[in-house]
Amino acid sequence: MNKKHVLVLVISINVLFGSALTTVYFTGWEKLQSGEEGFLTVTGLPIGEVRYTIEELMAMPNITREYLLQGTPTFTANYTGVSVFYLLTEKLNLTEGSTRVKVVAVDNYSYTLTLVECNATRDIILAYLRNGERLKSGAKGGNGPLRLVIPQRFSGEYNGQYCIKYVTTLKILN
């Protein structure tokens, strides 16, 4: 073999091997965020960090109802999930007062609620089902596996921006 053929062979092997490694890295080795792995992380608690799997959340009392999410686009869907108020008060033993919870998505988009707001309408949920089907992660083309769903407070309210997709974390703020 002459030097030209060896060089072409070496470049071909590097291209093939490099492509394979890149594919393996992005499909198998990349660390996923908590929501993509199928669990919810709760931080800011006196007892430290708590994690719930989607299955653990599904085993809790749930709410299923039709929600109108007005925004771009506007749509109606039946969501099923656990009440944020139930999760915070019954499971995490938080009391009303000045407690706030920051709901954070995988891209750090967030929305902050007070425990009083969660109590006023107990159908603010962390949804894991939409129209009876599990929410898929963003990596799989969905908007889950968890989504904050907040009902409209009045007709015509644009509530879509509050209904955070890809929820990974609840940060308890006092």
Protein Blocks (a to p, Z undefined) as FASTA:
>chain_A
ZZklmmmmmmmmmmmmmmmmmmmmmmmmpccdfklnopacdehianbpcdddfklmmmpc
cdddddddddddddddddddddfklmmmmmnopaehjbdcddddfkopacdddfklmmmm
mmbccdfbeghiacddfknopabfbdcddddfbghiafklmmcghifbdcddZZ
